[in-house]
Amino acid sequence: MLLVTALVMSGCAGNTAAESAPADSKAVGAAEVSPEEETSPEAQAGAESQPETGAAFGGETVITGGRDAEGTNGVIAAGREDAARIGMDIMKAGGNAIDAACAIGFALGVCEQQSSGIGGGGFMTVRFGETGEVVFIDFRDRAGKAASLDQWTILEDGTVKDQENKIGAKAVAVPGEVKGMLYALDHYGTMSRQQVMEPAIDMARNGFTVSEITSRDIKDAYPQISAYPSTADIYLDPDWQMPYEPGDTITNPDLADTLELIAEEGEEAFYRGEIAEKIVDTVQKYGGNLTLSDFAEYDINVTEPVHGTYRGYDIYSSALPSSGGAIILEMLNILENYDVASMDPESAEYFHLLSETMKLGFADRAEFMGDPEFNEVPVAGLIDKEYGKTQAERIDPAKAGSYEAGEPMPQESDSTTHFSIIDSQGNMVAVTKTVDATFASGLVAEGTGILLNDTLYDFSLDKESPNVIAGGKRPLSSMSPTLVLKDGEPFLALGAPGSTRIITGVTQVISKVIDHGMDIQEAIDAVRMHDDYGTLILEDRVEDSVKEELRSMGHELETGEVWFTFPCVQACMRTEDGTLRGAADPRRDGKALGW
């Protein structure tokens, strides 16, 4: 049996509520949020609990109860319940955590293609229960060989004309998801491609139900969707050429055929066969510069994750080109110099410490981070305990500061998905993947049903930046699929979508569980904040006196959202008695399932 932690978080950028609550859910318009988690005898036996409470804001509803689930064989926390159920069915049929993760990944690429799919890429952190080994699979998209700043017109104000680095063919990189998922399946899974991919093929062919968030995402992206007939054919009602409404059904027969071909022929069909040809033809038709050789030469990286400790717990997270793992560890190293457990987690003292810690981390991120194949990045120095202590000494406990990068010794978009799985044998999988912005480039490759990424938008336009675009380069990312071990055994798997807020969201949840002893669902539901470059953004669920104290300390404070739209943390945990718990973020349509 396996211990699988699956966290699925998708497309939280610009989203303000739960997508479509699981069955029998209730919601109330109270601003006060209850972390109530009723566990029935059925739930204790592995059935998932149902949402009970909620809080209204932004004209929509956040469902705060019933997101969690428990099991003895495995748990999954995912951004869509239908995808999570596919993963659970795979496990019940004898598949392991990796089999389930691949099935969930391909399914999300159908029902949440606006956030992730085979037109994009991502990262996977895996622990094997039998050996305890942890590996990191980097299947981040890569720029084509001809990529450069010259492919865009950069205006005097520093922006790109017509947003060509974000919308359309000139924003598209070579996707990595197919190669990454199939590598994991071939090397670590137990099932065939056909077994793992069949549920996604069926979903694409027979259709999936449009949720509130999916409908809103389509409406928000209507200009780029309607600009491309191949995209409009999928995401606009054929009779009215208008966005689908909640409850409607979307089918994608071209994507079903594409997935079927991949299931039959493997990665060759995508990177050297007719799928690659169709993608390249479409990209070049609309002015992009990807070539067949770019696809044929694409490869993934399999390496060790970034590793550190926090108060005796082992933390494994994403390696470069993601900045997330190193900056999470740097922030935790700073916090380790403080008695965080003694602080009220809704106090000005606590929020001030987090704010200063985040600003220090993001100053280093901006200065040092980039693709290590093109830059020297001092990762070992950034995650060094002594450097964390030095950084902590820069913090004034009574006054907000502004920071330049430190001196470590040498040693993404908003719309993304994360899922993690833990099973009873100690296997853990955490996956974060994306097509970048919501609806990405807006361009579906003709005849494939594949929505293509806009990953080139993640490159800097600054020629001196370590993250400037170059041929074959991977852009910097914040995706942070993270595993936490206690005494060498599985403890926590988590991650999130949400651009740079991924880093701060994951850090806060880890700290709240370890420092404050919170249950994983309680930690996810707790008041969250973010500060990257000087504005402390705080969920508006704290006392006015706390806000005033923060302002008196010099913080530029931004409130208004009762709940952030992102990051949406999905997590799985193994408790001291061996129970497997899954917890999902009420900030989106997350739901955990247990078995």
FENPEPE-V165475 format. One line per field, one symbol per residue. ss: DSSP state (H for helix, E for strand, C for the rest). phi: phi as a letter, one per 20 degrees, with the letter a starting at -180 (. if undefined). A space follows every 10 residues. Layout:
ss = ???
phi = ???
This chain:
ss = CCEEEEECCC CCCCCCCCCC CCCCCCCCCC CCCCCCCCCC HHHHCCCECC CCCEEEECCE EEECCCCCEE ECCEEEEECC HHHHHHHHHH HHCCCCHHHH HHHHHHHHHH HCCCCCCCCC EEEEEEECCC CCCEEEEEEC CECCCCCCHH HCCECCCCCE HHHCCCCCHH HCCECCHHHH HHHHHHHHCC CCHHHHHHHH HHHHHHCEEC CHHHHHHHHH CHHHHHHCHH HHHHHECCCC CCECCCCCEE CCHHHHHHHH HHHHHCHHHH HCCHHHHHHH HHHHHCCCCC CHHHHHCCCC EEECCEEEEE CCEEEEECCC CECHHHHHHH HHHHHCCCCH HHCCCCCHHH HHHHHHHHHH HHHHHHHHCC CCCCCCCCHH HHCCHHHHHH HHCCCCCCCC CCCCCCCCCC CCCCEEEEEE EEECCCCEEE EEEEEECCCC CCCEECCCCE ECCCHHHHCE CCCCCCCECC CCCCCCECCC CEEEEECCEE EEEEECCCCC HHHHHHHHHH HHHHHHCCCH HHHHHCCCEE CCCCEEEECC CCCHHHHHHH HHCCCEEECC CCCCCCCCCE EEEECCCCCE EEECCCCCCC EEEEC
phi = .ddddddccc lefmecaffb fggmfcbcee ffddegcfcf gfffepfefd gccaceamnc cdeddmeebc adeaccccfc ffffffffff ffeofeffgf ffffgffffe ecffdbrfec brccdcddff dnfcccdddf fcfffefaff fceeffenee gllfeccnff dedffdfgff ffffffecec degfffegff fffffeocef efffffgfff eggffffcgf effeddgfed lcgfdgnfdd dbfffgffff ffffdmfgfe ecdffgffff ffffgdnecf cffgffefbe ddbeffcbcb lneeddbfeg eeeggffgff ffffffecef feeffcdfgf ffffgfffff ffffgfedea fffcbedefg ffeffffgff fffeeefdbf cccegecffg b.feebccbc cccfenfccc ccbadnfgml fndeffndme fefcffffef eefeffdffb fmedffcdgb fcdcdclndg cbcbraeplf fgffffgffg ffffedmfff ffffffgccb bdcpdedcfe ccfgffffff ffeofedccp efcgfafded bcbdefenfe cdcceffbef beccb
